[in-house]
Amino acid sequence: MSIETLKEDARRHEQNEEWDKALVQYGVAIAKLAESERAVELYEKVFSLDINFADVTDRLRDLR
């Protein structure tokens, strides 16, 4: 699955307020990217979504 497809799927999950599914899709996209500007963009998106959850630390550990 391409990074663009993963991002589109994640956005669809966001629109449906399926935050966990969106975070999984963004996590997979991040894992596919090397260190680059695009990776930073996705990290920022994940952090902005994840800030709404009480278990931020656990979710960040899962992304590693």
N, CA, C and O of each residue as an XYZ file, in Angstrom:
256
protein
N       0.852     -1.170      0.000
C       0.000      0.000      0.000
C       0.903      1.240      0.000
O       1.884      1.303      0.741
N       0.565      2.206     -0.825
C       1.394      3.410     -0.921
C       1.157      4.329      0.275
O       0.150      4.223      0.976
N       2.093      5.214      0.483
C       1.979      6.172      1.581
C       0.763      7.064      1.382
O       0.052      7.372      2.339
N       0.524      7.474      0.157
C      -0.648      8.323     -0.113
C      -1.951      7.592      0.207
O      -2.881      8.185      0.755
N      -2.016      6.320     -0.130
C      -3.207      5.526      0.176
C      -3.393      5.397      1.682
O      -4.510      5.502      2.188
N      -2.295      5.170      2.393
C      -2.364      5.085      3.851
C      -2.868      6.395      4.451
O      -3.689      6.391      5.368
N      -2.368      7.517      3.926
C      -2.814      8.824      4.426
C      -4.293      9.055      4.129
O      -5.019      9.582      4.972
N      -4.739      8.667      2.946
C      -6.160      8.819      2.597
C      -7.037      7.972      3.520
O      -8.083      8.427      3.984
N      -6.604      6.743      3.779
C      -7.355      5.878      4.692
C      -7.408      6.494      6.088
O      -8.453      6.487      6.739
N      -6.281      7.022      6.537
C      -6.235      7.649      7.860
C      -7.179      8.847      7.926
O      -7.885      9.025      8.919
N      -7.196      9.660      6.889
C      -8.101     10.819      6.865
C      -9.559     10.382      6.910
O     -10.385     11.014      7.567
N      -9.865      9.305      6.211
C     -11.235      8.777      6.227
C     -11.621      8.348      7.648
O     -12.736      8.602      8.105
N     -10.687      7.698      8.329
C     -10.939      7.294      9.717
C     -11.119      8.521     10.615
O     -11.961      8.521     11.513
N     -10.330      9.555     10.370
C     -10.492     10.795     11.145
C     -11.893     11.365     10.967
O     -12.538     11.755     11.941
N     -12.358     11.412      9.741
C     -13.685     11.962      9.463
C     -14.775     11.178     10.184
O     -15.806     11.735     10.560
N     -14.541      9.890     10.373
C     -15.503      9.040     11.084
C     -15.216      8.972     12.581
O     -15.844      8.207     13.312
N     -14.248      9.792     13.031
C     -13.827      9.844     14.431
C     -13.359      8.482     14.938
O     -13.574      8.129     16.097
N     -12.722      7.731     14.060
C     -12.120      6.444     14.409
C     -10.629      6.695     14.651
O      -9.773      6.344     13.839
N     -10.359      7.311     15.790
C      -9.014      7.819     16.075
C      -7.974      6.707     16.108
O      -6.889      6.863     15.548
N      -8.287      5.589     16.754
C      -7.308      4.498     16.831
C      -6.928      3.985     15.447
O      -5.751      3.751     15.169
N      -7.916      3.811     14.588
C      -7.646      3.322     13.233
C      -6.834      4.340     12.439
O      -5.951      3.966     11.668
N      -7.132      5.626     12.625
C      -6.365      6.672     11.938
C      -4.910      6.638     12.386
O      -3.999      6.730     11.564
N      -4.694      6.506     13.687
C      -3.330      6.473     14.209
C      -2.557      5.263     13.694
O      -1.363      5.362     13.411
N      -3.224      4.136     13.572
C      -2.557      2.946     13.026
C      -2.106      3.212     11.596
O      -0.973      2.892     11.236
N      -2.975      3.792     10.779
C      -2.631      4.061      9.380
C      -1.469      5.048      9.282
O      -0.551      4.853      8.486
N      -1.511      6.112     10.094
C      -0.399      7.064     10.091
C       0.887      6.388     10.570
O       1.963      6.659     10.038
N       0.781      5.518     11.564
C       1.955      4.802     12.059
C       2.594      3.937     10.988
O       3.818      3.891     10.871
N       1.776      3.255     10.211
C       2.288      2.421      9.115
C       2.963      3.300      8.065
O       4.022      2.951      7.544
N       2.349      4.439      7.757
C       2.941      5.355      6.774
C       4.287      5.872      7.264
O       5.245      5.955      6.495
N       4.355      6.218      8.541
C       5.616      6.706      9.114
C       6.687      5.624      9.027
O       7.835      5.905      8.682
N       6.311      4.397      9.337
C       7.275      3.296      9.299
C       7.831      3.089      7.892
O       8.968      2.643      7.736
N       7.050      3.406      6.880
C       7.493      3.232      5.488
C       8.425      4.351      5.024
O       9.140      4.198      4.034
N       8.415      5.457      5.729
C       9.219      6.601      5.300
C      10.590      6.604      5.958
O      10.736      6.212      7.115
N      11.556      7.034      5.235
C      12.864      7.302      5.827
C      12.773      8.678      6.482
O      11.764      9.368      6.335
N      13.800      9.075      7.190
C      13.816     10.414      7.779
C      13.719     11.433      6.654
O      14.620     11.553      5.823
N      12.641     12.143      6.643
C      12.435     13.127      5.591
C      11.418     14.148      6.063
O      10.833     14.013      7.137
N      11.222     15.149      5.261
C      10.237     16.179      5.569
C       8.835     15.585      5.630
O       8.019     16.007      6.449
N       8.552     14.618      4.777
C       7.227     13.989      4.768
C       6.992     13.215      6.059
O       5.873     13.189      6.571
N       8.035     12.586      6.588
C       7.894     11.862      7.848
C       7.553     12.828      8.971
O       6.710     12.524      9.814
N       8.193     13.978      8.990
C       7.920     14.989     10.011
C       6.467     15.427      9.938
O       5.814     15.590     10.969
N       5.960     15.617      8.738
C       4.556     16.004      8.550
C       3.618     14.973      9.182
O       2.646     15.338      9.843
N       3.907     13.694      8.978
C       3.057     12.646      9.538
C       3.200     12.547     11.050
O       2.214     12.319     11.751
N       4.423     12.715     11.562
C       4.602     12.717     13.013
C       3.769     13.827     13.643
O       3.108     13.609     14.659
N       3.798     15.004     13.049
C       3.029     16.128     13.582
C       1.539     15.820     13.572
O       0.827     16.177     14.510
N       1.064     15.169     12.532
C      -0.353     14.806     12.444
C      -0.720     13.813     13.540
O      -1.753     13.961     14.192
N       0.118     12.805     13.744
C      -0.137     11.811     14.784
C      -0.168     12.481     16.152
O      -1.047     12.194     16.964
N       0.781     13.367     16.410
C       0.797     14.044     17.699
C      -0.438     14.904     17.892
O      -0.969     14.971     19.001
N      -0.907     15.561     16.848
C      -2.097     16.400     16.985
C      -3.337     15.551     17.254
O      -4.228     15.986     17.984
N      -3.413     14.358     16.683
C      -4.532     13.457     16.972
C      -4.399     12.847     18.356
O      -5.377     12.738     19.095
N      -3.202     12.458     18.695
C      -2.969     11.718     19.924
C      -3.124     12.577     21.170
O      -3.352     12.044     22.256
N      -3.008     13.869     21.041
C      -3.088     14.755     22.195
C      -4.458     14.667     22.868
O      -4.605     15.036     24.034
N      -5.453     14.180     22.137
C      -6.798     14.060     22.680
C      -6.975     12.851     23.593
O      -8.014     12.710     24.238
N      -5.995     11.999     23.653
C      -6.110     10.774     24.429
C      -5.331     10.889     25.736
O      -4.286     11.536     25.796
N      -5.856     10.252     26.776
C      -5.194     10.270     28.078
C      -3.939      9.406     28.080
O      -3.017      9.660     28.855
N      -3.892      8.402     27.233
C      -2.770      7.462     27.234
C      -1.751      7.783     26.141
O      -1.331      6.896     25.398
N      -1.362      9.040     26.048
C      -0.423      9.484     25.014
C       0.889      8.709     25.092
O       1.426      8.301     24.063
N       1.400      8.506     26.280
C       2.684      7.826     26.428
C       2.639      6.418     25.849
O       3.557      6.008     25.139
N       1.576      5.677     26.151
C       1.460      4.321     25.617
C       1.377      4.328     24.103
O       1.978      3.476     23.449
N       0.650      5.265     23.540
C       0.503      5.335     22.090
C       1.837      5.684     21.425
O       2.168      5.134     20.375
N       2.595      6.584     22.027
C       3.897      6.935     21.462
C       4.841      5.739     21.504
O       5.618      5.521     20.573
N       4.774      4.974     22.573
C       5.604      3.765     22.652
C       5.234      2.790     21.541
O       6.108      2.150     20.956
N       3.938      2.675     21.250
C       3.481      1.772     20.196
C       4.011      2.182     18.828
O       4.206      1.322     17.969
N       4.248      3.462     18.605
C       4.736      3.938     17.313
C       6.201      3.592     17.076
O       6.660      3.581     15.933
N       6.929      3.312     18.135
C       8.352      2.997     17.986
C       8.578      1.709     17.293
O       9.725      1.308     17.094
